[in-house]
């Protein structure tokens, strides 16, 4: 009977140890791979950096377009910018100018 009680006590102690170990493994796994884990954090950090670079690029492009619009506004009309846009939109060229067209039909 004493041997049986010793085995039961060892089993209870080892069962608690196994349960604690499995809980530790569970939380460790989800700390790394979970929805809010380290791998997800690193992925989202890269996405944020990429989105920030796109935002910076489009912000710069927007500032450039705003500058062009400002030059073409009626308050401060830049004649060079007006001439450039006229030539592009209307395909205008003076009689004494040469126009070289590129053939890009590939």
Biopython code that builds the backbone (N, CA, C, O; Angstrom):
import numpy as np
from Bio.PDB.StructureBuilder import StructureBuilder

atoms = [
    (1, "UNK", "N", (0.815, -1.183, 0.000)),
    (1, "UNK", "CA", (0.000, 0.000, 0.000)),
    (1, "UNK", "C", (0.866, 1.257, 0.000)),
    (1, "UNK", "O", (0.498, 2.249, -0.629)),
    (2, "UNK", "N", (1.996, 1.239, 0.683)),
    (2, "UNK", "CA", (2.884, 2.387, 0.761)),
    (2, "UNK", "C", (3.464, 2.733, -0.600)),
    (2, "UNK", "O", (3.671, 3.901, -0.926)),
    (3, "UNK", "N", (3.723, 1.698, -1.388)),
    (3, "UNK", "CA", (4.284, 1.911, -2.720)),
    (3, "UNK", "C", (3.244, 2.588, -3.611)),
    (3, "UNK", "O", (3.566, 3.467, -4.411)),
    (4, "UNK", "N", (1.989, 2.159, -3.453)),
    (4, "UNK", "CA", (0.914, 2.745, -4.257)),
    (4, "UNK", "C", (0.720, 4.214, -3.911)),
    (4, "UNK", "O", (0.500, 5.031, -4.806)),
    (5, "UNK", "N", (0.795, 4.565, -2.637)),
    (5, "UNK", "CA", (0.659, 5.969, -2.230)),
    (5, "UNK", "C", (1.834, 6.806, -2.746)),
    (5, "UNK", "O", (1.650, 7.960, -3.132)),
    (6, "UNK", "N", (3.039, 6.228, -2.753)),
    (6, "UNK", "CA", (4.206, 6.936, -3.279)),
    (6, "UNK", "C", (4.041, 7.198, -4.791)),
    (6, "UNK", "O", (4.375, 8.276, -5.283)),
    (7, "UNK", "N", (3.529, 6.211, -5.500)),
    (7, "UNK", "CA", (3.323, 6.383, -6.941)),
    (7, "UNK", "C", (2.264, 7.445, -7.222)),
    (7, "UNK", "O", (2.405, 8.236, -8.155)),
    (8, "UNK", "N", (1.197, 7.461, -6.409)),
    (8, "UNK", "CA", (0.155, 8.464, -6.587)),
    (8, "UNK", "C", (0.703, 9.871, -6.323)),
    (8, "UNK", "O", (0.383, 10.809, -7.053)),
    (9, "UNK", "N", (1.515, 10.013, -5.296)),
    (9, "UNK", "CA", (2.101, 11.319, -4.977)),
    (9, "UNK", "C", (3.035, 11.779, -6.096)),
    (9, "UNK", "O", (3.005, 12.945, -6.490)),
    (10, "UNK", "N", (3.867, 10.866, -6.609)),
    (10, "UNK", "CA", (4.774, 11.219, -7.709)),
    (10, "UNK", "C", (3.987, 11.577, -8.975)),
    (10, "UNK", "O", (4.359, 12.492, -9.710)),
    (11, "UNK", "N", (2.906, 10.851, -9.216)),
    (11, "UNK", "CA", (2.086, 11.122, -10.387)),
    (11, "UNK", "C", (1.438, 12.499, -10.287)),
    (11, "UNK", "O", (1.398, 13.238, -11.271)),
    (12, "UNK", "N", (0.924, 12.853, -9.093)),
    (12, "UNK", "CA", (0.309, 14.164, -8.898)),
    (12, "UNK", "C", (1.343, 15.273, -9.103)),
    (12, "UNK", "O", (1.061, 16.282, -9.749)),
    (13, "UNK", "N", (2.538, 15.078, -8.549)),
    (13, "UNK", "CA", (3.586, 16.090, -8.702)),
    (13, "UNK", "C", (4.003, 16.229, -10.172)),
    (13, "UNK", "O", (4.177, 17.339, -10.675)),
    (14, "UNK", "N", (4.157, 15.110, -10.839)),
    (14, "UNK", "CA", (4.580, 15.172, -12.233)),
    (14, "UNK", "C", (3.444, 15.693, -13.128)),
    (14, "UNK", "O", (3.707, 16.349, -14.136)),
    (15, "UNK", "N", (2.190, 15.407, -12.771)),
    (15, "UNK", "CA", (1.056, 15.917, -13.545)),
    (15, "UNK", "C", (1.015, 17.442, -13.483)),
    (15, "UNK", "O", (0.804, 18.101, -14.501)),
    (16, "UNK", "N", (1.214, 17.995, -12.304)),
    (16, "UNK", "CA", (1.249, 19.459, -12.178)),
    (16, "UNK", "C", (2.418, 20.050, -12.981)),
    (16, "UNK", "O", (2.282, 21.095, -13.616)),
    (17, "UNK", "N", (3.531, 19.384, -12.942)),
    (17, "UNK", "CA", (4.699, 19.844, -13.689)),
    (17, "UNK", "C", (4.422, 19.810, -15.197)),
    (17, "UNK", "O", (4.799, 20.733, -15.920)),
    (18, "UNK", "N", (3.767, 18.750, -15.664)),
    (18, "UNK", "CA", (3.437, 18.637, -17.087)),
    (18, "UNK", "C", (2.432, 19.720, -17.493)),
    (18, "UNK", "O", (2.577, 20.331, -18.552)),
    (19, "UNK", "N", (1.424, 19.959, -16.664)),
    (19, "UNK", "CA", (0.418, 20.986, -16.964)),
    (19, "UNK", "C", (1.072, 22.367, -17.028)),
    (19, "UNK", "O", (0.804, 23.134, -17.953)),
    (20, "UNK", "N", (1.911, 22.686, -16.070)),
    (20, "UNK", "CA", (2.600, 23.977, -16.061)),
    (20, "UNK", "C", (3.502, 24.104, -17.285)),
    (20, "UNK", "O", (3.570, 25.170, -17.897)),
    (21, "UNK", "N", (4.189, 23.030, -17.644)),
    (21, "UNK", "CA", (5.068, 23.048, -18.809)),
    (21, "UNK", "C", (4.254, 23.264, -20.094)),
    (21, "UNK", "O", (4.672, 24.033, -20.959)),
    (22, "UNK", "N", (3.100, 22.597, -20.229)),
    (22, "UNK", "CA", (2.262, 22.768, -21.415)),
    (22, "UNK", "C", (1.691, 24.181, -21.499)),
    (22, "UNK", "O", (1.607, 24.753, -22.586)),
    (23, "UNK", "N", (1.305, 24.736, -20.377)),
    (23, "UNK", "CA", (0.820, 26.125, -20.364)),
    (23, "UNK", "C", (1.934, 27.077, -20.776)),
    (23, "UNK", "O", (1.697, 28.026, -21.524)),
    (24, "UNK", "N", (3.143, 26.829, -20.295)),
    (24, "UNK", "CA", (4.295, 27.646, -20.679)),
    (24, "UNK", "C", (4.557, 27.552, -22.181)),
    (24, "UNK", "O", (4.822, 28.568, -22.824)),
    (25, "UNK", "N", (4.486, 26.360, -22.740)),
    (25, "UNK", "CA", (4.685, 26.156, -24.182)),
    (25, "UNK", "C", (3.593, 26.882, -24.967)),
    (25, "UNK", "O", (3.877, 27.519, -25.982)),
    (26, "UNK", "N", (2.367, 26.790, -24.509)),
    (26, "UNK", "CA", (1.238, 27.438, -25.176)),
    (26, "UNK", "C", (1.451, 28.949, -25.257)),
    (26, "UNK", "O", (1.354, 29.539, -26.333)),
    (27, "UNK", "N", (1.739, 29.564, -24.124)),
    (27, "UNK", "CA", (1.924, 31.013, -24.109)),
    (27, "UNK", "C", (3.181, 31.435, -24.866)),
    (27, "UNK", "O", (3.197, 32.490, -25.499)),
    (28, "UNK", "N", (4.207, 30.637, -24.806)),
    (28, "UNK", "CA", (5.426, 30.954, -25.560)),
    (28, "UNK", "C", (5.158, 30.926, -27.060)),
    (28, "UNK", "O", (5.607, 31.811, -27.788)),
    (29, "UNK", "N", (4.439, 29.927, -27.520)),
    (29, "UNK", "CA", (4.118, 29.820, -28.941)),
    (29, "UNK", "C", (3.314, 31.022, -29.415)),
    (29, "UNK", "O", (3.636, 31.607, -30.449)),
    (30, "UNK", "N", (2.276, 31.400, -28.680)),
    (30, "UNK", "CA", (1.440, 32.517, -29.101)),
    (30, "UNK", "C", (2.098, 33.869, -28.866)),
    (30, "UNK", "O", (1.675, 34.863, -29.457)),
    (31, "UNK", "N", (3.103, 33.932, -28.033)),
    (31, "UNK", "CA", (3.874, 35.167, -27.908)),
    (31, "UNK", "C", (4.660, 35.419, -29.188)),
    (31, "UNK", "O", (4.848, 36.571, -29.581)),
    (32, "UNK", "N", (5.107, 34.385, -29.824)),
    (32, "UNK", "CA", (5.879, 34.524, -31.056)),
    (32, "UNK", "C", (4.966, 34.527, -32.278)),
    (32, "UNK", "O", (5.102, 35.398, -33.138)),
    (33, "UNK", "N", (4.041, 33.578, -32.376)),
    (33, "UNK", "CA", (3.260, 33.377, -33.593)),
    (33, "UNK", "C", (1.821, 33.861, -33.530)),
    (33, "UNK", "O", (1.109, 33.732, -34.526)),
    (34, "UNK", "N", (1.372, 34.390, -32.455)),
    (34, "UNK", "CA", (-0.032, 34.752, -32.311)),
    (34, "UNK", "C", (-0.423, 35.969, -33.114)),
    (34, "UNK", "O", (0.402, 36.575, -33.799)),
    (35, "UNK", "N", (-1.700, 36.321, -33.021)),
    (35, "UNK", "CA", (-2.229, 37.473, -33.744)),
    (35, "UNK", "C", (-1.537, 38.764, -33.324)),
    (35, "UNK", "O", (-1.389, 39.677, -34.135)),
    (36, "UNK", "N", (-1.121, 38.848, -32.091)),
    (36, "UNK", "CA", (-0.383, 40.009, -31.599)),
    (36, "UNK", "C", (1.031, 39.628, -31.181)),
    (36, "UNK", "O", (1.609, 40.236, -30.281)),
    (37, "UNK", "N", (1.574, 38.626, -31.839)),
    (37, "UNK", "CA", (2.893, 38.112, -31.490)),
    (37, "UNK", "C", (4.022, 38.904, -32.131)),
    (37, "UNK", "O", (3.801, 39.894, -32.827)),
    (38, "UNK", "N", (5.219, 38.443, -31.879)),
    (38, "UNK", "CA", (6.413, 39.137, -32.361)),
    (38, "UNK", "C", (6.528, 39.108, -33.883)),
    (38, "UNK", "O", (6.902, 40.112, -34.488)),
    (39, "UNK", "N", (6.215, 37.983, -34.507)),
    (39, "UNK", "CA", (6.298, 37.910, -35.960)),
    (39, "UNK", "C", (5.300, 38.849, -36.619)),
    (39, "UNK", "O", (5.623, 39.499, -37.613)),
    (40, "UNK", "N", (4.107, 38.926, -36.082)),
    (40, "UNK", "CA", (3.086, 39.840, -36.607)),
    (40, "UNK", "C", (3.524, 41.288, -36.411)),
    (40, "UNK", "O", (3.300, 42.132, -37.279)),
    (41, "UNK", "N", (4.145, 41.572, -35.276)),
    (41, "UNK", "CA", (4.642, 42.926, -35.003)),
    (41, "UNK", "C", (5.699, 43.321, -36.029)),
    (41, "UNK", "O", (5.673, 44.441, -36.539)),
    (42, "UNK", "N", (6.625, 42.421, -36.338)),
    (42, "UNK", "CA", (7.664, 42.733, -37.315)),
    (42, "UNK", "C", (7.059, 42.936, -38.703)),
    (42, "UNK", "O", (7.483, 43.829, -39.437)),
    (43, "UNK", "N", (6.069, 42.114, -39.070)),
    (43, "UNK", "CA", (5.402, 42.262, -40.367)),
    (43, "UNK", "C", (4.687, 43.609, -40.446)),
    (43, "UNK", "O", (4.797, 44.313, -41.450)),
    (44, "UNK", "N", (3.965, 43.966, -39.406)),
    (44, "UNK", "CA", (3.242, 45.233, -39.405)),
    (44, "UNK", "C", (4.195, 46.427, -39.392)),
    (44, "UNK", "O", (3.883, 47.469, -39.968)),
    (45, "UNK", "N", (5.346, 46.291, -38.747)),
    (45, "UNK", "CA", (6.335, 47.362, -38.762)),
    (45, "UNK", "C", (6.836, 47.617, -40.180)),
    (45, "UNK", "O", (7.001, 48.767, -40.587)),
    (46, "UNK", "N", (7.079, 46.540, -40.933)),
    (46, "UNK", "CA", (7.499, 46.696, -42.333)),
    (46, "UNK", "C", (6.398, 47.342, -43.155)),
    (46, "UNK", "O", (6.673, 48.205, -43.989)),
    (47, "UNK", "N", (5.156, 46.936, -42.929)),
    (47, "UNK", "CA", (4.038, 47.530, -43.655)),
    (47, "UNK", "C", (3.907, 49.018, -43.355)),
    (47, "UNK", "O", (3.620, 49.813, -44.250)),
    (48, "UNK", "N", (4.117, 49.394, -42.103)),
    (48, "UNK", "CA", (4.034, 50.803, -41.723)),
    (48, "UNK", "C", (5.137, 51.604, -42.401)),
    (48, "UNK", "O", (4.888, 52.708, -42.886)),
    (49, "UNK", "N", (6.356, 51.064, -42.442)),
    (49, "UNK", "CA", (7.460, 51.760, -43.110)),
    (49, "UNK", "C", (7.171, 51.937, -44.594)),
    (49, "UNK", "O", (7.425, 53.002, -45.157)),
    (50, "UNK", "N", (6.639, 50.891, -45.229)),
    (50, "UNK", "CA", (6.309, 50.970, -46.646)),
    (50, "UNK", "C", (5.208, 52.010, -46.893)),
    (50, "UNK", "O", (5.304, 52.809, -47.824)),
    (51, "UNK", "N", (4.177, 51.995, -46.066)),
    (51, "UNK", "CA", (3.082, 52.953, -46.209)),
    (51, "UNK", "C", (3.579, 54.379, -45.972)),
    (51, "UNK", "O", (3.136, 55.314, -46.639)),
    (52, "UNK", "N", (4.493, 54.537, -45.028)),
    (52, "UNK", "CA", (5.054, 55.871, -44.758)),
    (52, "UNK", "C", (5.870, 56.360, -45.951)),
    (52, "UNK", "O", (5.819, 57.540, -46.299)),
    (53, "UNK", "N", (6.622, 55.458, -46.578)),
    (53, "UNK", "CA", (7.401, 55.868, -47.750)),
    (53, "UNK", "C", (6.474, 56.255, -48.903)),
    (53, "UNK", "O", (6.755, 57.214, -49.622)),
    (54, "UNK", "N", (5.371, 55.520, -49.089)),
    (54, "UNK", "CA", (4.398, 55.898, -50.113)),
    (54, "UNK", "C", (3.763, 57.245, -49.798)),
    (54, "UNK", "O", (3.580, 58.075, -50.688)),
    (55, "UNK", "N", (3.432, 57.456, -48.544)),
    (55, "UNK", "CA", (2.834, 58.732, -48.145)),
    (55, "UNK", "C", (3.804, 59.883, -48.397)),
    (55, "UNK", "O", (3.390, 60.944, -48.864)),
    (56, "UNK", "N", (5.081, 59.691, -48.095)),
    (56, "UNK", "CA", (6.080, 60.725, -48.349)),
    (56, "UNK", "C", (6.206, 61.004, -49.837)),
    (56, "UNK", "O", (6.301, 62.158, -50.254)),
    (57, "UNK", "N", (6.206, 59.940, -50.639)),
    (57, "UNK", "CA", (6.321, 60.091, -52.090)),
    (57, "UNK", "C", (5.142, 60.884, -52.640)),
    (57, "UNK", "O", (5.328, 61.817, -53.422)),
    (58, "UNK", "N", (3.926, 60.515, -52.233)),
    (58, "UNK", "CA", (2.746, 61.200, -52.745)),
    (58, "UNK", "C", (2.629, 62.618, -52.184)),
    (58, "UNK", "O", (2.096, 63.504, -52.851)),
    (59, "UNK", "N", (3.111, 62.832, -50.991)),
    (59, "UNK", "CA", (3.128, 64.175, -50.433)),
    (59, "UNK", "C", (4.047, 65.080, -51.248)),
    (59, "UNK", "O", (3.707, 66.227, -51.539)),
    (60, "UNK", "N", (5.208, 64.554, -51.611)),
    (60, "UNK", "CA", (6.140, 65.325, -52.440)),
    (60, "UNK", "C", (5.528, 65.605, -53.810)),
    (60, "UNK", "O", (5.634, 66.716, -54.330)),
    (61, "UNK", "N", (4.887, 64.593, -54.389)),
    (61, "UNK", "CA", (4.246, 64.771, -55.693)),
    (61, "UNK", "C", (3.125, 65.808, -55.608)),
    (61, "UNK", "O", (2.953, 66.614, -56.522)),
    (62, "UNK", "N", (2.367, 65.787, -54.518)),
    (62, "UNK", "CA", (1.292, 66.751, -54.326)),
    (62, "UNK", "C", (1.844, 68.165, -54.222)),
    (62, "UNK", "O", (1.271, 69.099, -54.783)),
    (63, "UNK", "N", (2.958, 68.331, -53.506)),
    (63, "UNK", "CA", (3.565, 69.658, -53.387)),
    (63, "UNK", "C", (4.040, 70.168, -54.739)),
    (63, "UNK", "O", (3.908, 71.354, -55.043)),
    (64, "UNK", "N", (4.598, 69.263, -55.557)),
    (64, "UNK", "CA", (5.046, 69.665, -56.891)),
    (64, "UNK", "C", (3.856, 70.121, -57.743)),
    (64, "UNK", "O", (3.940, 71.137, -58.433)),
    (65, "UNK", "N", (2.755, 69.375, -57.695)),
    (65, "UNK", "CA", (1.570, 69.754, -58.467)),
    (65, "UNK", "C", (0.960, 71.054, -57.946)),
    (65, "UNK", "O", (0.497, 71.880, -58.732)),
    (66, "UNK", "N", (0.957, 71.238, -56.630)),
    (66, "UNK", "CA", (0.460, 72.493, -56.069)),
    (66, "UNK", "C", (1.294, 73.675, -56.544)),
    (66, "UNK", "O", (0.758, 74.750, -56.811)),
    (67, "UNK", "N", (2.593, 73.476, -56.648)),
    (67, "UNK", "CA", (3.476, 74.535, -57.144)),
    (67, "UNK", "C", (3.130, 74.871, -58.593)),
    (67, "UNK", "O", (3.072, 76.046, -58.956)),
    (68, "UNK", "N", (2.899, 73.852, -59.424)),
    (68, "UNK", "CA", (2.528, 74.107, -60.813)),
    (68, "UNK", "C", (1.191, 74.830, -60.899)),
    (68, "UNK", "O", (1.037, 75.751, -61.701)),
    (69, "UNK", "N", (0.232, 74.427, -60.090)),
    (69, "UNK", "CA", (-1.073, 75.082, -60.086)),
    (69, "UNK", "C", (-0.935, 76.525, -59.636)),
    (69, "UNK", "O", (-1.583, 77.413, -60.190)),
    (70, "UNK", "N", (-0.103, 76.765, -58.641)),
    (70, "UNK", "CA", (0.126, 78.119, -58.153)),
    (70, "UNK", "C", (0.717, 78.995, -59.260)),
    (70, "UNK", "O", (0.369, 80.171, -59.376)),
    (71, "UNK", "N", (1.610, 78.421, -60.071)),
    (71, "UNK", "CA", (2.213, 79.188, -61.162)),
    (71, "UNK", "C", (1.202, 79.493, -62.268)),
    (71, "UNK", "O", (1.354, 80.477, -62.992)),
    (72, "UNK", "N", (0.177, 78.661, -62.401)),
    (72, "UNK", "CA", (-0.834, 78.881, -63.430)),
    (72, "UNK", "C", (-2.074, 79.602, -62.910)),
    (72, "UNK", "O", (-3.016, 79.820, -63.671)),
    (73, "UNK", "N", (-2.095, 79.972, -61.645)),
    (73, "UNK", "CA", (-3.269, 80.645, -61.099)),
    (73, "UNK", "C", (-3.367, 82.059, -61.660)),
    (73, "UNK", "O", (-2.376, 82.631, -62.115)),
    (74, "UNK", "N", (-4.569, 82.611, -61.622)),
    (74, "UNK", "CA", (-4.791, 83.936, -62.207)),
    (74, "UNK", "C", (-4.122, 85.045, -61.400)),
    (74, "UNK", "O", (-3.855, 86.120, -61.938)),
    (75, "UNK", "N", (-3.848, 84.802, -60.122)),
    (75, "UNK", "CA", (-3.198, 85.826, -59.286)),
    (75, "UNK", "C", (-1.738, 86.030, -59.662)),
    (75, "UNK", "O", (-1.258, 87.163, -59.688)),
    (76, "UNK", "N", (-1.044, 84.967, -59.946)),
    (76, "UNK", "CA", (0.376, 85.073, -60.287)),
    (76, "UNK", "C", (0.667, 84.159, -61.466)),
    (76, "UNK", "O", (1.161, 83.045, -61.291)),
    (77, "UNK", "N", (0.369, 84.619, -62.632)),
    (77, "UNK", "CA", (0.524, 83.815, -63.835)),
    (77, "UNK", "C", (1.970, 83.850, -64.306)),
    (77, "UNK", "O", (2.522, 84.919, -64.568)),
    (78, "UNK", "N", (2.575, 82.679, -64.412)),
    (78, "UNK", "CA", (3.938, 82.565, -64.926)),
    (78, "UNK", "C", (3.834, 82.252, -66.418)),
    (78, "UNK", "O", (3.318, 81.205, -66.807)),
    (79, "UNK", "N", (4.320, 83.154, -67.231)),
    (79, "UNK", "CA", (4.164, 83.018, -68.685)),
    (79, "UNK", "C", (4.933, 81.817, -69.235)),
    (79, "UNK", "O", (4.477, 81.183, -70.187)),
    (80, "UNK", "N", (6.076, 81.498, -68.662)),
    (80, "UNK", "CA", (6.825, 80.327, -69.112)),
    (80, "UNK", "C", (6.042, 79.040, -68.866)),
    (80, "UNK", "O", (6.001, 78.151, -69.717)),
    (81, "UNK", "N", (5.430, 78.955, -67.699)),
    (81, "UNK", "CA", (4.634, 77.769, -67.389)),
    (81, "UNK", "C", (3.410, 77.695, -68.293)),
    (81, "UNK", "O", (3.033, 76.611, -68.739)),
    (82, "UNK", "N", (2.793, 78.826, -68.564)),
    (82, "UNK", "CA", (1.637, 78.861, -69.454)),
    (82, "UNK", "C", (2.020, 78.408, -70.859)),
    (82, "UNK", "O", (1.291, 77.643, -71.492)),
    (83, "UNK", "N", (3.171, 78.886, -71.345)),
    (83, "UNK", "CA", (3.643, 78.483, -72.670)),
    (83, "UNK", "C", (3.948, 76.984, -72.712)),
    (83, "UNK", "O", (3.611, 76.306, -73.682)),
    (84, "UNK", "N", (4.581, 76.477, -71.666)),
    (84, "UNK", "CA", (4.897, 75.042, -71.614)),
    (84, "UNK", "C", (3.633, 74.201, -71.668)),
    (84, "UNK", "O", (3.559, 73.238, -72.432)),
    (85, "UNK", "N", (2.655, 74.549, -70.877)),
    (85, "UNK", "CA", (1.401, 73.785, -70.852)),
    (85, "UNK", "C", (0.656, 73.908, -72.188)),
    (85, "UNK", "O", (0.036, 72.946, -72.642)),
    (86, "UNK", "N", (0.715, 75.082, -72.813)),
    (86, "UNK", "CA", (0.075, 75.272, -74.112)),
    (86, "UNK", "C", (0.694, 74.360, -75.153)),
    (86, "UNK", "O", (-0.011, 73.730, -75.940)),
    (87, "UNK", "N", (2.013, 74.293, -75.151)),
    (87, "UNK", "CA", (2.700, 73.448, -76.120)),
    (87, "UNK", "C", (2.360, 71.971, -75.903)),
    (87, "UNK", "O", (2.180, 71.230, -76.869)),
    (88, "UNK", "N", (2.274, 71.548, -74.665)),
    (88, "UNK", "CA", (1.986, 70.140, -74.379)),
    (88, "UNK", "C", (0.537, 69.791, -74.722)),
    (88, "UNK", "O", (0.276, 68.785, -75.382)),
    (89, "UNK", "N", (-0.393, 70.617, -74.274)),
    (89, "UNK", "CA", (-1.804, 70.285, -74.436)),
    (89, "UNK", "C", (-2.261, 70.472, -75.887)),
    (89, "UNK", "O", (-2.979, 69.628, -76.422)),
    (90, "UNK", "N", (-1.855, 71.558, -76.514)),
    (90, "UNK", "CA", (-2.347, 71.868, -77.859)),
    (90, "UNK", "C", (-1.417, 71.413, -78.973)),
    (90, "UNK", "O", (-1.707, 71.627, -80.150)),
    (91, "UNK", "N", (-0.294, 70.783, -78.610)),
    (91, "UNK", "CA", (0.705, 70.372, -79.595)),
    (91, "UNK", "C", (1.145, 71.564, -80.452)),
    (91, "UNK", "O", (1.220, 71.474, -81.677)),
    (92, "UNK", "N", (1.423, 72.641, -79.802)),
    (92, "UNK", "CA", (1.786, 73.883, -80.471)),
    (92, "UNK", "C", (3.295, 73.979, -80.610)),
    (92, "UNK", "O", (4.044, 73.653, -79.688)),
    (93, "UNK", "N", (3.733, 74.439, -81.796)),
    (93, "UNK", "CA", (5.142, 74.738, -82.029)),
    (93, "UNK", "C", (5.212, 75.911, -82.996)),
    (93, "UNK", "O", (4.378, 76.034, -83.894)),
    (94, "UNK", "N", (6.186, 76.753, -82.817)),
    (94, "UNK", "CA", (6.339, 77.922, -83.694)),
    (94, "UNK", "C", (6.905, 77.480, -85.041)),
    (94, "UNK", "O", (7.388, 76.357, -85.187)),
    (95, "UNK", "N", (6.837, 78.385, -86.028)),
    (95, "UNK", "CA", (7.299, 78.063, -87.382)),
    (95, "UNK", "C", (8.803, 77.833, -87.446)),
    (95, "UNK", "O", (9.271, 77.041, -88.264)),
    (96, "UNK", "N", (9.558, 78.507, -86.604)),
    (96, "UNK", "CA", (11.020, 78.388, -86.660)),
    (96, "UNK", "C", (11.566, 77.317, -85.720)),
    (96, "UNK", "O", (12.777, 77.262, -85.505)),
    (97, "UNK", "N", (10.715, 76.469, -85.157)),
    (97, "UNK", "CA", (11.149, 75.426, -84.232)),
    (97, "UNK", "C", (11.091, 74.058, -84.910)),
    (97, "UNK", "O", (10.274, 73.820, -85.799)),
    (98, "UNK", "N", (11.962, 73.186, -84.477)),
    (98, "UNK", "CA", (11.972, 71.808, -84.959)),
    (98, "UNK", "C", (11.380, 70.908, -83.880)),
    (98, "UNK", "O", (11.685, 71.062, -82.697)),
    (99, "UNK", "N", (10.538, 69.976, -84.290)),
    (99, "UNK", "CA", (9.918, 69.032, -83.361)),
    (99, "UNK", "C", (10.388, 67.640, -83.744)),
    (99, "UNK", "O", (10.227, 67.209, -84.886)),
    (100, "UNK", "N", (10.968, 66.945, -82.785)),
    (100, "UNK", "CA", (11.435, 65.582, -83.015)),
    (100, "UNK", "C", (10.508, 64.647, -82.249)),
    (100, "UNK", "O", (10.401, 64.730, -81.025)),
    (101, "UNK", "N", (9.849, 63.767, -82.971)),
    (101, "UNK", "CA", (8.910, 62.836, -82.354)),
    (101, "UNK", "C", (9.569, 61.480, -82.201)),
    (101, "UNK", "O", (10.241, 60.996, -83.112)),
    (102, "UNK", "N", (9.375, 60.887, -81.071)),
    (102, "UNK", "CA", (9.885, 59.540, -80.813)),
    (102, "UNK", "C", (8.831, 58.526, -81.196)),
    (102, "UNK", "O", (7.651, 58.699, -80.892)),
    (103, "UNK", "N", (9.259, 57.468, -81.864)),
    (103, "UNK", "CA", (8.337, 56.388, -82.207)),
    (103, "UNK", "C", (8.412, 55.343, -81.089)),
    (103, "UNK", "O", (9.388, 54.600, -80.995)),
    (104, "UNK", "N", (7.382, 55.290, -80.249)),
    (104, "UNK", "CA", (7.386, 54.352, -79.122)),
    (104, "UNK", "C", (6.345, 53.258, -79.314)),
    (104, "UNK", "O", (5.830, 52.714, -78.337)),
    (105, "UNK", "N", (6.037, 52.935, -80.545)),
    (105, "UNK", "CA", (5.065, 51.865, -80.792)),
    (105, "UNK", "C", (5.814, 50.535, -80.872)),
    (105, "UNK", "O", (6.338, 50.166, -81.923)),
    (106, "UNK", "N", (5.856, 49.836, -79.763)),
    (106, "UNK", "CA", (6.557, 48.552, -79.703)),
    (106, "UNK", "C", (5.574, 47.430, -79.494)),
    (106, "UNK", "O", (5.971, 46.267, -79.416)),
]
sb = StructureBuilder()
sb.init_structure("model")
sb.init_model(0)
sb.init_chain("A")
sb.init_seg("    ")
for serial, (resi, resn, name, xyz) in enumerate(atoms, 1):
    if name == "N":
        sb.init_residue(resn, " ", resi, " ")
    sb.init_atom(name, np.array(xyz, "f"), 0.0, 1.0, " ", f" {name:<3s}", serial, name[0])
structure = sb.get_structure()
